[in-house]
Amino acid sequence: MNQNQADQPKGLQRKVYEVPDCPICLDELVQDLACAPCGHVFHQLCIFQNFENSSTCPCCRKRMTRANITGMNYDLKCNDEAEEQIQAFYNSLSQNERQNVVEIMNKFENQTREFTSVKRHRDELVVMCREQQDKIQNLEKSDKELSSTYKKLVIKAEQLKQKAELEENKRKDLQSLHDSDLETIQELKKNLSELRHIQILKEQMEQGGSNEHKVIEDIKKNKPIEEQAQKFYEMLRMKKGAFEELSQENKMLQSQIKQMQQEIESQKSEAKFKNNKLNEQNLLISRLQEKVKRLQEVMNNQKKLFQDKLTNLKSQINQNQNIFMSSHSNNNNKQSGMINLDEENSNFSIFSIEDQKLNKNSSSLSSNDLASIQNPFYIQDQKNKMVSEDDQIQQTRQYSMNNNREKKETALESMISQSQDSIGFLKESLSKENSSNNININEVDNQIKKRTFEYNLENQLKKTPKYEQSKLFQTNQQASEAPAFLKKTSGQGLFGIAMNKNSLLNKSQQTKQTQNCADQSTNQKKTSITSINDFFQRGKKK
């Protein structure tokens, strides 16, 4: 290895690099170099010797040809100046330092030897690994080729199998046709032989019937008695042979009749067996019908149970909705009473002048106590009969809703929506479970929609101008009919006015009590809605 020069001027210090080694022979790449097309550098002898064994680069395994290998015509020169500087530096050292340097150099040489041996071993292992990789790649290629050939052979075998099956089916069809043709030919032959035999017998009988009398008369007239006997004997013999043939044919026909009877009996037995099977199947069908009837009865019972549950749910929903609607109507009546008290206080503007402590008009009574979702309208300007024309009821600001009351109302609405969602989920579950039973859940849905529509319609009517005018008309009538004690005390001074204020304060306390009752009714609504939600959650779990 080369080292940098220690003492050089600034800006001229050089970096000394280690000479690379050839990947094949592991010697330094100094002279006679060659470059593969992939860019790796080797000795010329090493790369050409390796090319004889394999046509790939030893480093990256890319393919190459002899024409692609290019020679590199340059040599590395030794740096003599560095050696002289190292020698001068070594001479300037003391003996102890030189000994240390010698020890270090020995250690370095040993380590370099070990390193070179380890590097060679590593390179050998790399070469072995590459060879093994090449073998594995070749095996994988061969495996792929074998698998592809195997697949092709399997496809061919399946095609041949299909062809063989088709040919076998054709052969069977031809064989069946051939057998049927043979049977028909044999039957025709039998029929022909029988017909021929019958024709021969018929001809013989016809000839015998006509010629027999002539032959007998000729024998009697022309021949003596002995010859007559012989002739008659021969005729009897001929008839006997014909009779025997007819008897044999009769036996054959009887045997055929017996075979036909046996076949008929076998067919009768088969028919009985089939009838027994049909009877068994009919019994099974009857049992299945009985089971179906039982299942229908069970399903009808389940229908009744579900219908009872639905009716109970309907009744509970109707009760809770009635409670909810009645509580809303009570709240509306109480709020109208509060508005009347507010108008009575606003008619007497003297209260706010005489005594600020006893001022209990609409500004001192908290508008949050009077606020309501159903009645968020203004009290319009209108004259009072009990007051002079100049004094008018000032237009009050819009009722601001109490935060706590708004929370209560929103909580009620959310609980109602949850209960409606749970009702919808329960209807869906019931429709899924009882789709086979055909339970009419649409009735429940229609009733729930009807109730919600009525509730929304009432809220919308309360927000319409006509409703506001009618409400204002009622409140103005109540305000115009002033209470009697105010008419009596209209001219009694501050004491009478204070007494009237106390009475009004008592009325305001009564209105607060009514407001507390309304809060209690809302709490009851909450409890009823929570009970409904619990019921529907139990239904969901089931």
C-alpha positions in Angstrom: 0.0 0.0 0.0 1.0 3.6 -0.7 0.7 6.3 1.9 0.3 10.2 1.7 3.3 12.4 2.0 3.4 13.9 5.5 5.2 17.2 5.0 4.0 18.9 1.8 3.0 22.4 1.1 -0.6 23.3 1.5 -2.9 22.8 -1.5 -0.5 20.2 -3.0 -1.3 17.2 -0.8 -2.2 14.2 -2.8 -4.4 11.2 -2.0 -2.8 7.8 -2.6 -5.3 5.1 -3.6 -4.8 1.4 -3.4 -4.4 -0.5 -6.7 -7.5 -2.6 -7.4 -7.3 -6.4 -7.7 -8.4 -8.6 -10.5 -11.6 -10.5 -9.5 -10.4 -13.7 -11.2 -6.7 -14.1 -10.2 -6.8 -11.5 -7.2 -3.6 -9.8 -8.4 -3.2 -6.1 -8.8 -4.5 -4.6 -12.0 -1.3 -2.9 -13.3 -0.6 -4.1 -16.8 -2.3 -5.9 -19.7 -5.9 -5.0 -18.8 -9.2 -5.7 -20.6 -12.7 -4.4 -20.1 -16.0 -6.4 -20.4 -19.0 -4.7 -22.1 -20.7 -4.3 -18.7 -17.7 -2.2 -17.5 -15.8 -4.6 -15.2 -12.0 -4.7 -15.6 -9.8 -7.9 -15.6 -6.4 -9.1 -16.9 -6.6 -10.0 -20.5 -5.4 -13.5 -19.9 -7.8 -14.0 -17.1 -10.9 -12.8 -19.0 -10.1 -14.8 -22.1 -9.5 -18.0 -20.1 -12.7 -17.4 -18.3 -14.5 -16.8 -21.6 -13.6 -20.3 -22.8 -15.5 -21.8 -19.8 -18.5 -19.4 -19.7 -19.6 -16.6 -21.9 -20.8 -14.4 -19.0 -19.1 -11.8 -16.9 -17.7 -13.3 -13.6 -19.0 -10.3 -11.6 -22.5 -9.5 -12.9 -23.2 -12.6 -15.0 -24.1 -10.6 -18.1 -23.6 -12.2 -21.5 -20.6 -11.1 -23.7 -18.8 -12.1 -26.8 -15.1 -12.0 -27.7 -15.6 -9.0 -30.0 -17.2 -7.0 -27.1 -14.1 -7.4 -24.9 -11.9 -4.3 -25.3 -8.2 -3.9 -24.3 -7.1 -1.1 -22.0 -3.6 0.2 -23.1 -2.2 1.9 -20.0 0.2 1.0 -17.2 0.5 2.2 -13.6 3.8 3.7 -12.6 5.5 3.5 -9.2 5.8 6.7 -7.2 9.5 6.9 -6.3 9.2 10.3 -4.6 6.9 8.8 -1.9 9.4 6.1 -1.2 12.3 8.6 -0.8 10.2 10.7 1.5 9.3 7.6 3.6 13.0 6.6 3.8 14.0 10.1 4.9 11.3 10.1 7.5 12.4 6.7 8.7 16.0 7.8 9.0 15.0 10.8 11.1 13.4 8.6 13.7 15.1 7.3 16.9 15.8 3.7 17.6 12.8 3.2 19.8 10.6 4.8 17.2 12.2 2.6 14.5 11.5 -0.5 16.6 7.9 0.6 17.0 7.7 1.2 13.3 9.2 -2.2 12.5 6.7 -3.9 14.9 3.8 -2.0 13.3 5.0 -2.9 9.8 5.3 -6.6 10.8 1.8 -6.5 12.3 0.6 -4.7 9.2 2.2 -7.3 6.9 0.7 -10.2 8.9 -2.7 -8.5 8.8 -2.3 -7.9 5.1 -1.5 -11.6 4.6 -4.4 -12.6 6.7 -6.6 -10.2 4.8 -5.4 -11.4 1.4 -6.0 -15.0 2.5 -9.4 -14.2 3.8 -10.1 -12.2 0.7 -9.1 -15.1 -1.5 -11.2 -17.4 0.5 -14.1 -15.0 0.2 -13.6 -14.7 -3.5 -13.5 -18.5 -3.8 -16.7 -18.7 -1.9 -18.2 -16.0 -4.1 -17.1 -18.0 -7.2 -18.6 -21.1 -5.7 -21.8 -19.3 -4.9 -22.0 -17.9 -8.4 -21.5 -21.4 -9.8 -24.2 -22.7 -7.5 -26.5 -19.9 -8.5 -25.8 -20.8 -12.2 -26.7 -24.4 -11.4 -29.8 -23.3 -9.6 -30.8 -21.1 -12.5 -30.2 -23.9 -14.9 -32.2 -26.3 -12.7 -35.0 -23.7 -12.4 -35.0 -23.3 -16.2 -35.1 -27.1 -16.6 -37.8 -27.3 -14.0 -39.9 -24.7 -15.8 -39.3 -26.5 -19.1 -40.3 -29.8 -17.5 -43.4 -28.2 -15.9 -44.4 -26.7 -19.2 -43.9 -30.0 -21.0 -45.8 -31.7 -18.3 -48.7 -29.3 -18.6 -48.6 -29.8 -22.4 -48.5 -33.6 -22.0 -51.4 -33.4 -19.5 -53.4 -31.3 -22.0 -52.6 -33.8 -24.7 -53.5 -36.7 -22.5 -56.9 -35.0 -21.7 -57.5 -34.4 -25.4 -56.6 -38.0 -26.2 -58.8 -39.2 -23.4 -61.7 -37.2 -24.7 -61.1 -38.6 -28.2 -60.9 -42.1 -26.8 -64.2 -41.6 -25.0 -65.8 -40.3 -28.1 -64.5 -43.3 -30.1 -65.6 -45.6 -27.4 -69.1 -44.1 -27.5 -69.2 -44.5 -31.2 -68.0 -48.1 -31.0 -70.7 -48.8 -28.4 -73.4 -47.2 -30.6 -72.2 -49.2 -33.6 -72.1 -52.4 -31.5 -75.7 -51.8 -30.3 -76.8 -51.2 -33.8 -75.0 -54.3 -35.0 -76.6 -56.4 -32.2 -80.0 -55.0 -33.0 -79.5 -55.8 -36.7 -78.4 -59.4 -35.9 -81.5 -59.9 -33.7 -83.7 -58.6 -36.5 -82.0 -60.8 -39.1 -82.4 -63.9 -36.9 -86.1 -63.1 -36.4 -86.5 -62.7 -40.1 -84.8 -66.0 -40.8 -87.0 -67.7 -38.3 -90.1 -66.2 -39.9 -88.9 -67.2 -43.4 -88.2 -70.8 -42.3 -91.6 -71.1 -40.7 -93.3 -69.7 -43.7 -91.5 -72.0 -46.1 -92.3 -75.0 -43.9 -95.9 -74.0 -43.7 -96.0 -73.5 -47.5 -94.5 -76.9 -48.1 -97.1 -78.6 -45.8 -99.9 -76.6 -47.4 -98.8 -77.7 -50.8 -98.5 -81.3 -49.7 -101.9 -81.3 -48.1 -103.4 -79.7 -51.2 -101.7 -82.2 -53.4 -102.5 -85.1 -51.1 -106.1 -84.2 -50.8 -106.7 -84.1 -54.5 -104.5 -87.0 -55.7 -105.1 -89.4 -52.8 -108.5 -90.6 -54.0 -107.1 -91.1 -57.6 -104.2 -93.1 -56.3 -106.3 -95.3 -54.2 -108.7 -96.0 -57.1 -105.9 -96.8 -59.5 -104.3 -99.2 -56.9 -107.6 -100.9 -56.4 -108.3 -101.3 -60.1 -104.9 -102.1 -61.6 -102.9 -103.8 -58.9 -103.4 -107.0 -56.9 -104.1 -107.1 -53.2 -100.5 -107.7 -52.0 -99.3 -104.6 -53.9 -102.2 -102.7 -52.7 -101.2 -103.4 -49.1 -97.7 -102.3 -49.7 -98.8 -99.1 -51.3 -101.2 -98.3 -48.5 -98.5 -99.0 -46.0 -96.1 -96.6 -47.7 -98.8 -93.9 -47.8 -99.5 -94.4 -44.1 -95.8 -94.2 -43.4 -95.6 -90.9 -45.2 -98.5 -89.5 -43.3 -97.0 -90.7 -40.0 -93.8 -88.8 -40.8 -95.7 -85.7 -41.5 -97.7 -86.2 -38.3 -94.5 -86.5 -36.3 -93.1 -83.4 -37.8 -96.3 -81.5 -36.9 -96.1 -82.9 -33.4 -92.5 -81.6 -33.0 -93.6 -78.2 -34.2 -96.4 -78.3 -31.8 -94.0 -79.0 -28.9 -91.8 -76.2 -30.0 -94.7 -73.8 -30.1 -95.7 -75.0 -26.6 -92.2 -74.4 -25.3 -92.3 -70.9 -26.8 -95.7 -70.3 -25.1 -94.2 -71.4 -21.7 -91.3 -69.0 -22.2 -93.7 -66.2 -23.0 -95.7 -67.0 -19.9 -92.5 -66.9 -17.8 -91.6 -63.5 -19.2 -95.1 -62.3 -18.5 -94.8 -63.5 -14.9 -91.4 -61.8 -14.5 -92.9 -58.6 -15.8 -95.7 -59.0 -13.3 -93.3 -59.4 -10.5 -91.4 -56.3 -11.6 -94.6 -54.4 -11.8 -95.5 -55.5 -8.2 -92.0 -54.4 -7.0 -92.5 -51.0 -8.7 -96.0 -50.7 -7.1 -94.5 -51.4 -3.7 -91.9 -48.7 -4.3 -94.6 -46.3 -5.3 -96.6 -47.1 -2.2 -93.5 -46.5 0.0 -92.9 -43.1 -1.7 -96.6 -42.2 -1.2 -96.2 -43.0 2.5 -93.1 -40.8 2.7 -94.9 -38.0 0.9 -97.8 -38.2 3.3 -95.4 -38.1 6.3 -93.7 -35.1 4.8 -97.0 -33.4 4.3 -97.9 -34.0 7.9 -94.5 -32.5 8.9 -95.2 -29.5 6.7 -98.6 -29.0 8.3 -97.0 -29.1 11.8 -94.4 -26.6 10.7 -97.1 -24.3 9.4 -98.9 -24.5 12.7 -95.7 -23.6 14.5 -95.2 -20.7 12.1 -98.7 -19.5 12.7 -98.1 -19.6 16.5 -94.9 -17.6 16.0 -96.9 -15.1 13.9 -99.4 -14.7 16.7 -96.6 -14.2 19.3 -94.9 -11.6 17.1 -98.2 -9.9 16.5 -98.9 -9.8 20.3 -95.5 -8.3 20.8 -96.1 -5.7 18.1 -99.5 -4.7 19.7 -97.8 -4.3 23.1 -95.1 -2.1 21.5 -97.8 -0.1 19.7 -99.7 0.5 22.9 -96.5 1.5 24.8 -95.5 3.9 22.0 -99.0 5.4 21.9 -99.0 5.9 25.7 -95.6 7.6 25.7 -96.5 9.8 22.8 -99.8 10.8 24.5 -97.8 11.7 27.7 -95.3 13.6 25.5 -98.0 15.5 23.7 -99.9 16.3 26.9 -96.8 17.6 28.6 -96.1 19.9 25.6 -99.7 21.2 25.7 -99.3 22.0 29.5 -96.0 23.8 28.7 -97.8 25.9 26.1 -100.6 26.9 28.5 -98.1 27.8 31.2 -96.1 29.9 28.7 -99.3 31.8 27.6 -100.0 32.6 31.3 -96.5 34.0 31.7 -97.0 36.2 28.6 -100.2 37.6 30.1 -98.4 38.5 33.3 -95.6 40.1 31.4 -98.2 42.2 29.5 -99.9 43.3 32.8 -96.5 44.4 34.2 -95.6 46.2 31.0 -98.9 48.1 31.0 -97.9 49.9 34.3 -94.7 51.7 33.5 -95.0 53.5 36.9 -93.5 50.4 38.6 -90.1 50.9 36.9 -90.1 54.6 38.1 -91.3 54.4 41.7 -89.2 51.5 43.0 -86.5 49.7 41.1 -86.3 47.0 43.8 -89.9 46.0 43.2 -89.6 46.2 39.4 -91.0 42.9 38.1 -91.8 43.5 34.4 -90.6 41.5 31.5 -87.1 42.9 31.8 -86.7 41.9 35.5 -88.4 38.5 35.1 -85.8 36.4 33.4 -86.7 35.9 29.8 -85.1 32.4 30.1 -88.0 31.4 32.4 -90.5 32.6 29.8 -88.7 31.3 26.7 -90.0 28.4 24.8 -89.3 26.6 21.5 -93.0 26.6 20.6 -93.6 30.4 21.1 -90.5 32.4 20.0 -92.6 35.4 18.7 -92.7 39.2 19.5 -95.5 40.9 21.4 -96.6 43.6 18.9 -97.5 47.2 19.7 -101.0 47.4 20.9 -103.0 49.9 23.1 -104.6 49.1 26.4 -108.0 50.3 27.2 -107.0 50.9 30.9 -104.1 53.2 29.9 -104.1 56.6 28.2 -103.5 56.8 24.5 -100.0 58.1 24.8 -98.9 55.1 27.0 -98.3 52.1 24.9 -96.9 48.6 25.4 -93.4 48.8 24.2 -92.3 46.2 21.8 -90.3 43.6 23.9 -87.3 41.8 22.5 -87.6 38.3 21.2 -87.6 35.6 23.9 -84.1 34.2 24.4 -84.0 30.6 25.2 -82.5 29.4 28.4 -79.3 27.4 27.9 -80.4 24.7 30.4 -83.9 24.5 28.8 -82.3 24.4 25.3 -80.1 21.5 26.5 -83.2 19.7 27.9 -85.1 20.2 24.7 -82.2 19.0 22.5 -81.7 16.0 24.8 -85.4 15.2 24.4 -85.2 15.5 20.7 -82.0 13.3 20.5 -83.7 10.7 22.7 -86.8 10.7 20.5 -84.6 10.3 17.4 -82.8 7.4 19.1 -86.1 5.8 20.0 -87.2 6.2 16.4 -83.9 4.7 15.2 -84.4 1.8 17.6 -88.0 1.3 16.4 -86.7 1.2 12.8 -84.0 -1.3 13.7 -86.5 -3.5 15.6 -88.8 -3.4 12.5 -86.0 -4.4 10.2 -85.0 -7.3 12.5 -88.6 -8.4 12.8 -89.0 -8.2 9.0 -85.8 -10.2 8.5 -86.8 -12.9 11.0 -90.4 -13.1 10.0 -90.2 -12.6 6.2 -91.3 -16.2 5.8 -94.2 -15.6 8.2 -95.4 -12.6 6.2 -96.1 -10.5 9.3 -97.6 -7.1 8.4 -95.2 -4.6 10.0 -96.3 -1.8 7.6 -99.1 -1.0 10.0 -96.7 -0.2 12.8 -94.6 1.9 10.5 -97.7 3.8 9.3 -98.8 4.5 12.8 -95.4 5.8 13.8 -95.2 8.0 10.7 -98.7 9.3 11.5 -97.7 10.3 15.1 -94.5 11.9 14.0 -96.3 13.8 11.2 -98.9 15.1 13.7 -96.1 16.3 16.0 -94.2 18.0 13.3 -97.3 19.6 11.9 -98.2 21.0 15.3 -94.7 22.5 15.6 -95.0 24.0 12.1 -98.4 25.5 12.8 -97.0 27.2 15.9 -94.5 28.9 13.8 -97.0 30.2 11.2 -98.3 33.8 11.2 -101.9 32.8 11.7 -101.1 30.9 14.8 -99.1 33.9 16.1 -102.0 36.3 15.4 -104.5 34.0 17.2 -102.2 33.7 20.1 -101.7 37.5 20.2 -105.4 38.1 20.0 -105.9 35.9 23.0 -103.1 37.6 25.0 -104.4 41.1 24.0 -107.9 40.2 25.1 -106.6 39.1 28.5 -104.5 42.2 28.7 -107.4 44.5 27.8 -109.6 43.0 30.5 -107.5 44.4 33.4 -107.9 42.9 36.8 -110.4 44.5 39.2 -107.9 45.3 41.9 -105.8 47.4 39.5 -108.9 49.4 38.6 -109.6 50.1 42.3 -106.0 51.1 43.1 -105.4 53.2 40.0 -105.6 56.4 42.1 -104.4 55.3 45.5 -100.8 56.4 45.2 -97.6 54.6 45.8 -98.8 52.3 48.6 -101.6 50.9 46.4 -99.1 50.5 43.5 -96.7 48.7 45.8 -99.5 46.3 47.0 -100.3 45.7 43.3 -96.6 45.0 42.8 -96.6 42.5 45.6 -99.6 40.7 44.1 -97.8 40.6 40.8 -94.7 39.2 42.5 -96.9 36.5 44.0 -98.2 35.7 40.5 -94.6 35.6 39.2 -93.8 33.1 42.0 -96.8 31.0 41.0 -95.6 31.1 37.4 -92.2 29.8 38.6 -93.9 27.0 40.4 -95.8 26.1 37.2 -92.4 26.2 35.4 -91.0 23.8 37.9 -94.0 21.5 37.3 -93.3 21.7 33.6 -89.7 20.7 34.3 -90.9 17.7 36.3 -93.1 16.7 33.3 -90.1 17.0 31.0 -88.2 14.7 33.4 -91.1 12.2 33.2 -90.9 12.4 29.5 -87.2 11.6 29.6 -87.7 8.6 31.9 -90.5 7.3 29.6 -88.3 7.7 26.5 -85.3 6.0 28.3 -87.6 3.1 29.2 -88.6 2.8 25.5 -85.0 2.9 24.4 -84.1 0.1 27.0 -87.0 -2.0 25.7 -85.8 -1.6 22.1 -82.2 -2.3 23.0 -83.4 -5.6 24.6 -85.2 -6.4 21.4 -82.0 -5.7 19.5 -80.0 -8.0 21.7 -82.5 -10.8 21.3 
